[in-house]
Amino acid sequence: MNRRDAREMALQMLFQHEFTGERSNFPAFEELKTSEKDQREIKGFADELFNGALMHLEEIDSLIGKAAERWKMERMASVDRNIMRFAVFEILYRTDIPAAVTINEAIEIAKKYSTAEAASFINGLLDKIAGDCGKKV
């Protein structure tokens, strides 16, 4: 399974949810050139990140807000905010995935969907959140 595909789907789903309040039907899922088994696993992981981020949204946004210090959540780009949301969920609740892996994945996704500056910003915030939560980076 390619977890990056799942993370990108989770980002797309969170982004859409933020604007519409609705859950998407796995955008770009049909573009994946993988086996049915891999597609089920990717869909399952994307679903876990999406639902988990929404279930813990208040806690996650609070952590991001504290780490951002002088930045308000509403001033952050929606893409960046939602990358951090699924990544913070993963750092907090997926103990089987090292925080460093989650942060690196978030950075690469930011480079693809946002900007190089955003990737640095996200890196700094996620590193701080992971450290504050006692996760080794």
FITI-437620 format. One record per atom (N, C-alpha, C): x, z, y. Coordinates in steps of 0.1 Angstrom, whole numbers. Example, Ala and Ser with C-alpha at 12.3 -4.5 7.8 and 13.67 -1.06 7.14 Angstrom:
// FITI-437620
<x = 132 | z = 78 | y = -57>
<x = 123 | z = 78 | y = -45>
<x = 132 | z = 78 | y = -33>
<x = 128 | z = 71 | y = -22>
<x = 137 | z = 71 | y = -11>
<x = 129 | z = 79 | y = 0>
// end
This chain:
// FITI-437620
<x = 8 | z = 0 | y = -12>
<x = 0 | z = 0 | y = 0>
<x = 9 | z = 0 | y = 12>
<x = 5 | z = -7 | y = 22>
<x = 12 | z = -8 | y = 35>
<x = 4 | z = 2 | y = 45>
<x = 10 | z = 13 | y = 47>
<x = 3 | z = 23 | y = 56>
<x = 3 | z = 19 | y = 70>
<x = 13 | z = 10 | y = 74>
<x = 12 | z = 5 | y = 88>
<x = -1 | z = -3 | y = 91>
<x = -5 | z = -11 | y = 81>
<x = -17 | z = -18 | y = 82>
<x = -29 | z = -8 | y = 84>
<x = -29 | z = 2 | y = 77>
<x = -39 | z = 12 | y = 78>
<x = -39 | z = 19 | y = 91>
<x = -27 | z = 22 | y = 96>
<x = -26 | z = 29 | y = 109>
<x = -31 | z = 20 | y = 120>
<x = -28 | z = 7 | y = 119>
<x = -32 | z = -3 | y = 129>
<x = -47 | z = -4 | y = 129>
<x = -53 | z = -4 | y = 117>
<x = -68 | z = -4 | y = 116>
<x = -74 | z = 9 | y = 122>
<x = -68 | z = 20 | y = 119>
<x = -73 | z = 33 | y = 125>
<x = -72 | z = 32 | y = 140>
<x = -62 | z = 26 | y = 146>
<x = -60 | z = 25 | y = 160>
<x = -72 | z = 16 | y = 165>
<x = -74 | z = 5 | y = 159>
<x = -85 | z = -4 | y = 163>
<x = -98 | z = 3 | y = 163>
<x = -101 | z = 10 | y = 152>
<x = -113 | z = 17 | y = 151>
<x = -115 | z = 28 | y = 161>
<x = -105 | z = 36 | y = 164>
<x = -105 | z = 46 | y = 174>
<x = -107 | z = 40 | y = 188>
<x = -100 | z = 29 | y = 191>
<x = -102 | z = 22 | y = 203>
<x = -116 | z = 18 | y = 205>
<x = -122 | z = 11 | y = 195>
<x = -135 | z = 6 | y = 196>
<x = -145 | z = 18 | y = 198>
<x = -143 | z = 29 | y = 190>
<x = -152 | z = 40 | y = 191>
<x = -151 | z = 46 | y = 205>
<x = -140 | z = 47 | y = 211>
<x = -139 | z = 53 | y = 224>
<x = -147 | z = 45 | y = 235>
<x = -149 | z = 32 | y = 233>
<x = -156 | z = 24 | y = 243>
<x = -171 | z = 23 | y = 239>
<x = -174 | z = 22 | y = 226>
<x = -188 | z = 20 | y = 222>
<x = -195 | z = 32 | y = 216>
<x = -187 | z = 42 | y = 211>
<x = -193 | z = 53 | y = 204>
<x = -197 | z = 50 | y = 190>
<x = -193 | z = 38 | y = 186>
<x = -197 | z = 33 | y = 172>
<x = -184 | z = 32 | y = 164>
<x = -187 | z = 32 | y = 151>
<x = -176 | z = 30 | y = 141>
<x = -175 | z = 15 | y = 138>
<x = -163 | z = 10 | y = 138>
<x = -162 | z = -5 | y = 135>
<x = -161 | z = -7 | y = 120>
<x = -162 | z = -19 | y = 116>
<x = -161 | z = -23 | y = 102>
<x = -147 | z = -28 | y = 98>
<x = -138 | z = -20 | y = 99>
<x = -124 | z = -23 | y = 96>
<x = -120 | z = -36 | y = 102>
<x = -117 | z = -37 | y = 115>
<x = -113 | z = -49 | y = 121>
<x = -100 | z = -55 | y = 115>
<x = -99 | z = -68 | y = 115>
<x = -88 | z = -75 | y = 109>
<x = -85 | z = -72 | y = 95>
<x = -94 | z = -66 | y = 88>
<x = -93 | z = -62 | y = 74>
<x = -91 | z = -75 | y = 65>
<x = -99 | z = -85 | y = 69>
<x = -99 | z = -98 | y = 61>
<x = -86 | z = -105 | y = 63>
<x = -78 | z = -102 | y = 73>
<x = -65 | z = -108 | y = 75>
<x = -54 | z = -104 | y = 65>
<x = -57 | z = -92 | y = 59>
<x = -46 | z = -87 | y = 50>
<x = -45 | z = -95 | y = 38>
<x = -33 | z = -99 | y = 35>
<x = -30 | z = -107 | y = 23>
<x = -25 | z = -97 | y = 12>
<x = -34 | z = -89 | y = 7>
<x = -30 | z = -79 | y = -3>
<x = -40 | z = -79 | y = -15>
<x = -37 | z = -72 | y = -25>
<x = -46 | z = -71 | y = -37>
<x = -58 | z = -63 | y = -33>
<x = -68 | z = -64 | y = -41>
<x = -80 | z = -56 | y = -39>
<x = -77 | z = -41 | y = -39>
<x = -68 | z = -37 | y = -49>
<x = -65 | z = -23 | y = -50>
<x = -58 | z = -18 | y = -37>
<x = -48 | z = -26 | y = -32>
<x = -41 | z = -22 | y = -20>
<x = -51 | z = -22 | y = -8>
<x = -60 | z = -32 | y = -7>
<x = -70 | z = -32 | y = 3>
<x = -79 | z = -19 | y = 3>
<x = -83 | z = -14 | y = -9>
<x = -90 | z = -2 | y = -10>
<x = -82 | z = 10 | y = -5>
<x = -69 | z = 10 | y = -9>
<x = -61 | z = 21 | y = -4>
<x = -58 | z = 21 | y = 11>
<x = -56 | z = 9 | y = 16>
<x = -54 | z = 8 | y = 31>
<x = -67 | z = 12 | y = 38>
<x = -78 | z = 7 | y = 33>
<x = -91 | z = 11 | y = 39>
<x = -93 | z = 26 | y = 39>
<x = -90 | z = 32 | y = 27>
<x = -92 | z = 47 | y = 26>
<x = -83 | z = 55 | y = 35>
<x = -70 | z = 50 | y = 37>
<x = -61 | z = 58 | y = 46>
<x = -66 | z = 56 | y = 60>
<x = -69 | z = 43 | y = 64>
<x = -74 | z = 41 | y = 78>
<x = -87 | z = 49 | y = 81>
<x = -95 | z = 50 | y = 71>
<x = -108 | z = 58 | y = 72>
<x = -104 | z = 73 | y = 74>
<x = -95 | z = 78 | y = 66>
<x = -90 | z = 92 | y = 67>
<x = -85 | z = 95 | y = 81>
<x = -76 | z = 86 | y = 87>
<x = -71 | z = 88 | y = 100>
<x = -81 | z = 87 | y = 111>
<x = -90 | z = 78 | y = 110>
<x = -101 | z = 76 | y = 119>
<x = -110 | z = 89 | y = 119>
<x = -116 | z = 92 | y = 107>
<x = -125 | z = 104 | y = 106>
<x = -118 | z = 117 | y = 110>
<x = -105 | z = 118 | y = 105>
<x = -98 | z = 131 | y = 108>
<x = -95 | z = 132 | y = 123>
<x = -91 | z = 121 | y = 130>
<x = -89 | z = 122 | y = 144>
<x = -101 | z = 126 | y = 152>
<x = -113 | z = 120 | y = 148>
<x = -125 | z = 123 | y = 154>
<x = -130 | z = 137 | y = 151>
<x = -128 | z = 142 | y = 139>
<x = -132 | z = 155 | y = 135>
<x = -124 | z = 166 | y = 143>
<x = -112 | z = 163 | y = 146>
<x = -103 | z = 173 | y = 152>
<x = -100 | z = 168 | y = 166>
<x = -108 | z = 160 | y = 172>
<x = -105 | z = 154 | y = 185>
<x = -102 | z = 164 | y = 196>
<x = -110 | z = 175 | y = 197>
<x = -108 | z = 185 | y = 208>
<x = -94 | z = 191 | y = 206>
<x = -91 | z = 195 | y = 194>
<x = -78 | z = 201 | y = 192>
<x = -66 | z = 192 | y = 195>
<x = -68 | z = 179 | y = 190>
<x = -58 | z = 169 | y = 192>
<x = -56 | z = 166 | y = 206>
<x = -67 | z = 164 | y = 214>
<x = -65 | z = 161 | y = 228>
<x = -59 | z = 172 | y = 236>
<x = -62 | z = 184 | y = 231>
<x = -57 | z = 196 | y = 238>
<x = -41 | z = 196 | y = 236>
<x = -37 | z = 193 | y = 224>
<x = -22 | z = 193 | y = 221>
<x = -16 | z = 182 | y = 229>
<x = -22 | z = 170 | y = 230>
<x = -16 | z = 159 | y = 237>
<x = -16 | z = 163 | y = 252>
<x = -26 | z = 169 | y = 257>
<x = -27 | z = 172 | y = 271>
<x = -16 | z = 183 | y = 275>
<x = -14 | z = 192 | y = 266>
<x = -4 | z = 203 | y = 269>
<x = 10 | z = 196 | y = 268>
<x = 12 | z = 187 | y = 259>
<x = 26 | z = 181 | y = 258>
<x = 28 | z = 172 | y = 269>
<x = 18 | z = 166 | y = 275>
<x = 19 | z = 156 | y = 286>
<x = 22 | z = 163 | y = 299>
<x = 19 | z = 175 | y = 300>
<x = 22 | z = 184 | y = 312>
<x = 15 | z = 178 | y = 325>
<x = 21 | z = 168 | y = 331>
<x = 16 | z = 163 | y = 344>
<x = 7 | z = 151 | y = 342>
<x = 4 | z = 147 | y = 330>
<x = -4 | z = 135 | y = 328>
<x = -18 | z = 140 | y = 323>
<x = -28 | z = 134 | y = 328>
<x = -42 | z = 137 | y = 323>
<x = -45 | z = 127 | y = 313>
<x = -52 | z = 131 | y = 303>
<x = -56 | z = 122 | y = 292>
<x = -63 | z = 109 | y = 297>
<x = -72 | z = 111 | y = 307>
<x = -79 | z = 99 | y = 312>
<x = -70 | z = 89 | y = 320>
<x = -58 | z = 94 | y = 324>
<x = -49 | z = 84 | y = 330>
<x = -41 | z = 77 | y = 320>
<x = -40 | z = 81 | y = 308>
<x = -32 | z = 74 | y = 298>
<x = -40 | z = 61 | y = 294>
<x = -32 | z = 51 | y = 290>
<x = -38 | z = 39 | y = 285>
<x = -46 | z = 42 | y = 272>
<x = -57 | z = 36 | y = 270>
<x = -66 | z = 39 | y = 259>
<x = -58 | z = 37 | y = 245>
<x = -50 | z = 26 | y = 245>
<x = -43 | z = 23 | y = 233>
<x = -33 | z = 34 | y = 230>
<x = -26 | z = 39 | y = 240>
<x = -16 | z = 49 | y = 238>
<x = -23 | z = 62 | y = 234>
<x = -33 | z = 65 | y = 240>
<x = -41 | z = 78 | y = 237>
<x = -45 | z = 77 | y = 223>
<x = -50 | z = 66 | y = 218>
<x = -55 | z = 65 | y = 204>
<x = -44 | z = 65 | y = 194>
<x = -33 | z = 59 | y = 197>
<x = -22 | z = 59 | y = 188>
<x = -18 | z = 74 | y = 186>
<x = -17 | z = 81 | y = 197>
<x = -13 | z = 95 | y = 196>
<x = -23 | z = 104 | y = 189>
<x = -36 | z = 100 | y = 190>
<x = -46 | z = 108 | y = 183>
<x = -45 | z = 107 | y = 168>
<x = -43 | z = 95 | y = 162>
<x = -42 | z = 94 | y = 148>
<x = -29 | z = 100 | y = 143>
<x = -18 | z = 98 | y = 152>
<x = -5 | z = 103 | y = 148>
<x = -5 | z = 119 | y = 148>
<x = -11 | z = 125 | y = 158>
<x = -12 | z = 139 | y = 158>
<x = -20 | z = 144 | y = 146>
<x = -31 | z = 138 | y = 143>
<x = -39 | z = 142 | y = 131>
<x = -30 | z = 141 | y = 119>
<x = -22 | z = 130 | y = 117>
<x = -13 | z = 129 | y = 106>
<x = -3 | z = 140 | y = 106>
<x = 3 | z = 143 | y = 117>
<x = 13 | z = 153 | y = 118>
<x = 8 | z = 167 | y = 114>
<x = -4 | z = 170 | y = 118>
<x = -10 | z = 183 | y = 116>
<x = -16 | z = 184 | y = 102>
<x = -22 | z = 174 | y = 97>
<x = -30 | z = 175 | y = 84>
<x = -25 | z = 167 | y = 72>
<x = -15 | z = 159 | y = 74>
<x = -10 | z = 151 | y = 62>
<x = 4 | z = 157 | y = 60>
<x = 5 | z = 168 | y = 53>
<x = 18 | z = 175 | y = 51>
<x = 27 | z = 167 | y = 41>
<x = 21 | z = 157 | y = 34>
<x = 29 | z = 149 | y = 25>
<x = 37 | z = 138 | y = 32>
<x = 34 | z = 136 | y = 45>
<x = 41 | z = 126 | y = 53>
<x = 50 | z = 133 | y = 63>
<x = 63 | z = 130 | y = 63>
<x = 72 | z = 137 | y = 72>
<x = 68 | z = 133 | y = 87>
<x = 69 | z = 142 | y = 96>
<x = 66 | z = 140 | y = 110>
<x = 74 | z = 128 | y = 115>
<x = 86 | z = 127 | y = 111>
<x = 95 | z = 117 | y = 116>
<x = 90 | z = 103 | y = 112>
<x = 84 | z = 102 | y = 101>
<x = 78 | z = 89 | y = 96>
<x = 66 | z = 86 | y = 105>
<x = 58 | z = 95 | y = 107>
<x = 46 | z = 93 | y = 115>
<x = 50 | z = 89 | y = 129>
<x = 59 | z = 96 | y = 135>
<x = 64 | z = 93 | y = 149>
<x = 69 | z = 79 | y = 149>
<x = 78 | z = 75 | y = 140>
<x = 84 | z = 62 | y = 139>
<x = 73 | z = 51 | y = 138>
<x = 63 | z = 53 | y = 130>
<x = 52 | z = 44 | y = 128>
<x = 44 | z = 42 | y = 141>
<x = 42 | z = 54 | y = 148>
<x = 34 | z = 53 | y = 160>
<x = 42 | z = 45 | y = 171>
<x = 55 | z = 47 | y = 171>
<x = 64 | z = 40 | y = 181>
<x = 63 | z = 25 | y = 178>
<x = 64 | z = 21 | y = 166>
<x = 64 | z = 7 | y = 163>
<x = 50 | z = 1 | y = 166>
<x = 40 | z = 8 | y = 163>
<x = 26 | z = 3 | y = 167>
<x = 24 | z = 2 | y = 182>
<x = 30 | z = 12 | y = 189>
<x = 29 | z = 11 | y = 204>
<x = 37 | z = -1 | y = 209>
<x = 48 | z = -4 | y = 203>
<x = 56 | z = -16 | y = 207>
<x = 48 | z = -29 | y = 205>
<x = 40 | z = -29 | y = 195>
<x = 32 | z = -41 | y = 191>
<x = 19 | z = -42 | y = 200>
<x = 13 | z = -30 | y = 203>
<x = 0 | z = -31 | y = 210>
<x = 0 | z = -26 | y = 224>
<x = 11 | z = -20 | y = 228>
<x = 12 | z = -15 | y = 242>
<x = 25 | z = -20 | y = 248>
<x = 34 | z = -11 | y = 253>
<x = 46 | z = -16 | y = 260>
<x = 58 | z = -7 | y = 255>
<x = 70 | z = -12 | y = 258>
<x = 82 | z = -4 | y = 255>
<x = 82 | z = 9 | y = 261>
<x = 77 | z = 10 | y = 274>
<x = 76 | z = 23 | y = 281>
<x = 67 | z = 32 | y = 274>
<x = 56 | z = 26 | y = 269>
<x = 46 | z = 34 | y = 262>
<x = 52 | z = 40 | y = 249>
<x = 60 | z = 32 | y = 243>
<x = 66 | z = 37 | y = 230>
<x = 75 | z = 49 | y = 233>
<x = 82 | z = 48 | y = 244>
<x = 91 | z = 60 | y = 247>
<x = 83 | z = 72 | y = 251>
<x = 72 | z = 70 | y = 258>
<x = 63 | z = 81 | y = 262>
<x = 57 | z = 87 | y = 250>
<x = 52 | z = 79 | y = 241>
<x = 45 | z = 84 | y = 229>
<x = 56 | z = 91 | y = 220>
<x = 68 | z = 86 | y = 219>
<x = 78 | z = 92 | y = 212>
<x = 81 | z = 106 | y = 217>
<x = 82 | z = 108 | y = 230>
<x = 85 | z = 121 | y = 236>
<x = 74 | z = 131 | y = 234>
<x = 61 | z = 126 | y = 235>
<x = 50 | z = 135 | y = 233>
<x = 48 | z = 140 | y = 219>
<x = 49 | z = 130 | y = 210>
<x = 48 | z = 133 | y = 196>
<x = 59 | z = 142 | y = 191>
<x = 71 | z = 140 | y = 195>
<x = 82 | z = 148 | y = 192>
<x = 80 | z = 162 | y = 196>
<x = 75 | z = 164 | y = 208>
<x = 72 | z = 177 | y = 214>
<x = 61 | z = 184 | y = 206>
<x = 50 | z = 177 | y = 203>
<x = 39 | z = 182 | y = 195>
<x = 44 | z = 187 | y = 182>
<x = 51 | z = 178 | y = 175>
<x = 56 | z = 181 | y = 161>
<x = 65 | z = 194 | y = 162>
<x = 74 | z = 194 | y = 172>
<x = 83 | z = 206 | y = 173>
<x = 75 | z = 219 | y = 176>
<x = 65 | z = 218 | y = 185>
<x = 56 | z = 229 | y = 188>
<x = 48 | z = 234 | y = 176>
<x = 45 | z = 225 | y = 167>
<x = 37 | z = 229 | y = 155>
<x = 46 | z = 233 | y = 143>
<x = 59 | z = 233 | y = 146>
<x = 69 | z = 238 | y = 136>
<x = 72 | z = 227 | y = 126>
<x = 70 | z = 214 | y = 129>
<x = 73 | z = 203 | y = 120>
<x = 87 | z = 198 | y = 123>
<x = 95 | z = 196 | y = 113>
<x = 108 | z = 191 | y = 114>
<x = 108 | z = 176 | y = 117>
<x = 115 | z = 172 | y = 127>
<x = 116 | z = 158 | y = 131>
<x = 130 | z = 153 | y = 128>
// end
